[in-house]
Amino acid sequence: MNSNTASSSGGTGSADATAPRRNSKRPKYSKFTQQELPACKPILTPQWVISTFILISAIFIPIGVVSLLASRDVVEIVDRYDAVCVPATASSKNDKVAFIQSTANKICNRTLTVPKHMKAPIYIYYELDNFYQNHRRYVKSRSDSQLIDPKNANDTGDCDPESRASGVPIVPCGLIAWSLFNDTYSFRRNNEQVNVNKKGISWKSDRDSKFGKDVYPSSNFNNGTLIGGAKLNSSVALNEQEDLIVWMRTAALPTFRKLYGKIQEDLNAGERIDVTLENNYNTYSFSGKKKLVLSTTSWIGGKNDFIGIAYLTIGGLCFVLALAFTVVYLVKPRKLGDPSYLSWNKSPSGH
């Protein structure tokens, strides 16, 4: 009787020991949770390091050379005119500010010489220096809801101090629109007018989603006692005012270029381009500079040597490091995985 009971109880105990515990706090086993999945654990041997540096240099150096050559193929004409387009008697800063704010004739004639053949389209930019469009108060001084929907004409909350005039909301409001660039340029060659295309100079996404086709400038825009920049045609919708759209995409740096238009005909080397410009924009009060830029483009964009120089610098540095590691590996090799290198008071084996 006792043996049967013992046998019975022993069998039950063995079954309970092998059965999973329902109330156990042990997590369910899986290779993922226990980090037992196959993994690649590369060992950085000298051969691998040297080969990697050589591979990077072999890729980066050709890219840098091609990018630099493409940038050097871009033809640019840059003409700074803010200093020469004021009367010779305006020697001081105050004189220049007084001139630009007066009603005097501000027409200025310049002559540009084409250094190399310029293939159409030729992009016309104006460049401003020392103009901080990234200033926090300046960037916030606009109303995006007002620009896209005529129902939001009264939404001028962030536009101070250019939000209302005579109690009526200004459309478009804010300092960005108020300070719109207003110098103008016209070009002639061989006594013939050169047409400037001002369509498509802004981003299509801006025209379609940020400026409404039913929103028109108000008559009180830039009509106060202090004029900031250009006026706008009140009969043209904002999504067609491309000069405004380009200007309101604020620049990140104090020196920037913005697209003015495009010349759709080639210019030959040695040709003289007569420029008639109207010097209206006041950069003299903040010691700014104004430049007129004519430029072609390449597959990499405009003239910019930085990309090519950066690739060449990184590729060259990797090549130098590869050579240095090769010399060290050949002159003074180290045994891979030697644990004696881990101790500060033991000489490595073989030394």
C-alpha positions in Angstrom: 0.0 0.0 0.0 2.8 2.4 0.9 4.9 1.4 -2.1 2.0 2.0 -4.4 1.3 5.4 -2.9 5.0 6.3 -3.1 5.1 5.2 -6.7 2.0 7.1 -7.5 3.2 10.3 -5.9 6.6 10.0 -7.4 5.1 9.7 -10.9 2.9 12.7 -10.4 5.8 14.8 -9.1 7.9 13.9 -12.2 5.1 15.0 -14.5 4.7 18.3 -12.7 8.4 19.0 -12.9 8.5 18.6 -16.7 5.3 20.5 -17.4 5.6 24.2 -18.1 4.5 26.5 -15.3 1.5 28.5 -16.2 2.2 31.3 -13.8 6.0 31.5 -14.5 7.4 35.0 -15.1 10.0 33.7 -17.4 9.6 35.3 -20.9 8.7 33.2 -23.9 11.9 32.0 -25.5 12.8 33.1 -29.0 16.1 33.7 -30.8 15.1 37.3 -31.4 14.4 38.2 -27.7 17.4 36.3 -26.5 19.6 38.0 -29.2 20.7 34.7 -30.7 20.0 35.6 -34.3 22.9 35.2 -36.8 25.0 38.4 -36.9 27.9 39.7 -38.9 30.8 40.6 -36.7 33.5 41.9 -39.0 37.0 42.2 -37.7 38.8 45.4 -38.8 42.1 43.9 -40.0 44.7 46.3 -41.5 44.0 44.9 -44.9 40.3 45.8 -44.6 40.9 49.3 -43.3 43.4 50.1 -46.0 41.2 48.6 -48.7 38.2 50.7 -47.5 40.2 53.9 -47.5 41.5 53.2 -51.1 37.9 52.4 -52.2 36.6 55.7 -50.8 39.3 57.7 -52.5 38.8 55.8 -55.8 35.1 56.9 -55.7 35.4 60.4 -54.3 38.3 61.7 -56.3 36.7 61.2 -59.8 33.4 62.6 -58.6 35.3 65.7 -57.2 37.2 66.2 -60.5 34.0 65.9 -62.6 32.0 68.2 -60.3 34.8 70.8 -60.3 35.1 70.7 -64.1 31.3 71.1 -64.5 31.4 74.1 -62.2 34.3 75.7 -64.1 32.3 75.3 -67.3 29.6 77.7 -65.9 30.1 81.2 -67.3 29.3 84.1 -64.9 29.2 87.8 -65.3 29.0 89.6 -61.9 28.7 93.4 -61.8 28.5 95.3 -58.5 26.6 98.6 -59.1 25.5 100.0 -55.8 28.6 102.2 -55.4 28.8 103.4 -58.9 25.1 104.2 -59.5 25.0 107.1 -57.0 26.1 110.7 -57.7 29.8 111.3 -57.2 29.0 114.0 -54.7 27.3 111.4 -52.4 30.5 110.5 -50.6 29.1 109.6 -47.1 26.6 107.0 -46.1 24.0 109.7 -45.2 24.3 111.2 -48.6 23.7 107.9 -50.3 20.6 107.2 -48.1 19.2 110.7 -48.9 19.7 110.1 -52.6 18.0 106.7 -52.7 15.0 108.0 -50.7 14.7 111.1 -52.9 12.7 111.5 -56.1 15.8 112.0 -58.2 16.4 110.1 -61.4 18.0 106.8 -60.5 18.6 105.4 -64.0 22.1 103.9 -64.3 23.8 102.6 -67.4 26.3 99.7 -67.3 28.2 97.8 -69.9 29.0 94.1 -69.6 31.4 92.1 -71.7 30.7 88.5 -72.3 33.9 86.5 -71.5 32.9 83.2 -73.1 30.1 81.9 -75.2 27.0 81.7 -73.0 24.4 79.2 -74.0 20.7 79.9 -73.4 18.9 79.9 -71.0 21.0 82.6 -69.3 19.8 83.3 -65.8 19.6 86.8 -64.4 20.1 87.2 -60.6 20.3 90.0 -58.2 22.6 89.5 -55.3 22.4 91.2 -52.0 25.0 91.2 -49.3 24.6 91.9 -45.5 20.8 91.4 -45.8 19.6 89.1 -43.0 16.4 87.6 -44.3 16.9 84.9 -41.7 16.2 87.3 -38.8 13.6 85.8 -36.5 11.2 88.8 -36.5 11.6 89.3 -40.2 10.9 85.6 -41.1 7.8 85.5 -38.9 6.4 88.8 -40.3 4.0 87.2 -42.8 0.5 85.6 -42.9 0.5 82.3 -44.9 -3.3 82.0 -44.5 -3.8 85.4 -45.9 -1.7 84.7 -49.0 -3.7 81.6 -50.0 -7.3 82.4 -49.2 -9.1 85.7 -49.8 -11.4 84.9 -46.8 -8.4 85.3 -44.5 -7.6 88.9 -45.5 -8.0 90.1 -41.9 -5.6 87.5 -40.6 -2.6 89.8 -40.0 -1.6 88.6 -36.5 2.1 88.0 -37.2 2.5 90.9 -39.7 3.3 93.8 -37.3 4.4 96.4 -37.9 3.1 96.2 -41.5 -0.3 94.7 -40.9 -2.8 97.6 -41.4 -2.8 101.0 -43.1 -5.6 103.5 -42.2 -7.3 100.6 -40.3 -7.5 98.4 -43.4 -5.6 95.1 -43.6 -2.6 95.1 -46.0 -2.5 92.3 -48.5 0.1 90.9 -48.5 1.1 92.0 -45.1 4.4 91.7 -43.2 7.9 92.9 -43.5 9.0 90.4 -46.1 6.5 91.6 -48.7 6.9 95.2 -47.7 10.7 95.0 -48.4 10.2 93.5 -51.9 13.3 94.1 -54.1 12.5 96.9 -56.7 15.5 97.4 -58.9 14.8 96.8 -62.5 17.0 95.7 -65.4 16.8 95.9 -69.2 19.3 94.7 -71.7 20.4 95.6 -75.2 23.0 94.2 -77.6 23.9 95.6 -81.0 21.2 98.3 -80.3 18.5 95.6 -80.1 16.4 94.9 -77.1 17.1 91.6 -75.4 13.9 90.0 -74.1 13.8 88.9 -70.5 11.4 86.0 -69.6 10.0 86.4 -66.1 7.7 83.4 -66.2 8.5 80.3 -64.3 11.2 81.9 -62.1 9.5 80.7 -58.9 8.8 77.3 -57.5 5.7 75.6 -58.9 4.9 74.3 -55.4 4.9 77.9 -54.1 2.6 79.1 -56.9 0.2 76.2 -56.4 0.0 75.8 -52.7 1.2 79.0 -51.0 -0.2 81.9 -53.0 -3.9 82.0 -54.0 -5.2 82.6 -57.5 -8.1 84.6 -56.0 -6.0 86.7 -53.7 -5.1 90.2 -55.0 -2.8 92.9 -53.5 -4.6 95.7 -51.7 -4.4 99.3 -52.8 -2.7 100.2 -49.5 0.3 97.9 -50.0 3.5 100.0 -49.8 1.5 103.2 -49.8 2.5 104.5 -46.4 4.9 107.2 -45.4 7.9 104.9 -45.4 8.2 102.8 -48.6 10.0 99.5 -48.2 10.3 98.3 -51.8 8.3 97.5 -54.9 4.6 98.0 -55.4 2.4 95.3 -56.7 -0.3 95.4 -59.5 -3.6 95.1 -57.7 -5.2 93.5 -60.7 -2.9 90.5 -60.8 -3.4 87.6 -58.5 -0.6 86.7 -56.0 0.1 83.3 -57.6 1.1 85.2 -60.8 3.3 87.8 -59.0 6.5 85.7 -59.4 8.9 88.4 -58.2 7.0 88.5 -54.9 7.0 84.7 -54.7 10.7 84.5 -55.3 11.4 87.2 -52.7 9.2 85.6 -50.0 11.2 82.4 -50.0 13.6 83.8 -47.5 17.3 83.1 -47.7 19.3 81.4 -45.0 22.5 83.4 -45.3 23.1 87.2 -45.4 24.6 87.0 -48.9 22.1 85.5 -51.4 21.0 85.5 -55.0 17.4 85.5 -56.2 16.3 84.9 -59.8 15.1 87.9 -61.7 14.5 86.4 -65.1 15.9 84.4 -68.0 17.4 85.4 -71.4 16.4 82.8 -74.0 19.1 83.5 -76.6 22.8 82.8 -76.7 25.4 85.5 -76.0 28.7 85.3 -77.9 32.1 85.8 -76.5 33.3 89.4 -76.7 29.8 90.8 -77.1 29.0 94.0 -75.2 25.7 94.0 -73.3 24.3 97.4 -72.4 22.3 97.4 -69.2 19.9 100.1 -68.2 19.0 99.6 -64.5 16.9 101.6 -62.1 18.8 101.8 -58.8 15.8 102.0 -56.3 16.5 99.5 -53.6 18.0 101.0 -50.4 21.0 98.9 -49.3 23.0 102.0 -48.2 21.3 102.3 -44.8 22.7 98.9 -43.6 25.9 99.0 -45.6 24.7 96.4 -48.0 25.9 95.6 -51.5 24.0 95.0 -54.8 25.2 93.0 -57.7 23.8 92.0 -61.1 24.7 88.4 -62.1 24.3 86.7 -65.5 25.0 83.0 -65.4 24.7 79.8 -67.3 24.2 76.4 -65.7 25.6 72.9 -66.0 24.3 69.5 -64.9 25.4 70.2 -61.4 23.6 73.6 -61.3 25.2 77.0 -61.0 28.8 77.9 -60.4 29.8 76.3 -57.1 33.3 74.9 -56.5 32.6 73.8 -53.0 31.1 70.3 -53.9 34.1 69.4 -56.1 36.6 70.7 -53.5 34.8 68.8 -50.7 34.9 65.5 -52.7 38.6 66.0 -53.6 39.5 66.8 -50.0 37.8 63.7 -48.6 39.1 61.4 -51.3 42.6 62.8 -51.0 42.6 62.5 -47.2 41.5 58.8 -47.4 44.2 58.1 -49.9 46.9 59.7 -47.6 45.5 57.6 -44.7 45.6 54.5 -46.8 49.3 55.1 -47.6 50.2 55.9 -44.0 48.5 52.7 -42.7 50.2 50.7 -45.4 53.6 52.0 -44.4 53.0 51.4 -40.7 51.7 47.9 -41.5 54.7 47.0 -43.5 57.4 48.6 -41.3 56.0 47.6 -37.9 53.3 44.9 -38.2 51.3 43.7 -35.2 50.0 40.3 -34.5 46.3 40.2 -34.7 44.5 39.3 -31.5 47.6 39.4 -29.3 46.3 39.8 -25.7 49.6 41.1 -24.5 48.7 44.5 -26.1 45.9 44.8 -23.6 48.3 45.1 -20.6 50.2 48.3 -19.8 53.0 46.5 -17.9 53.7 43.5 -20.2 55.7 43.6 -23.4 53.9 42.3 -26.5 55.0 38.8 -27.4 57.9 38.7 -29.8 59.4 42.0 -28.5 
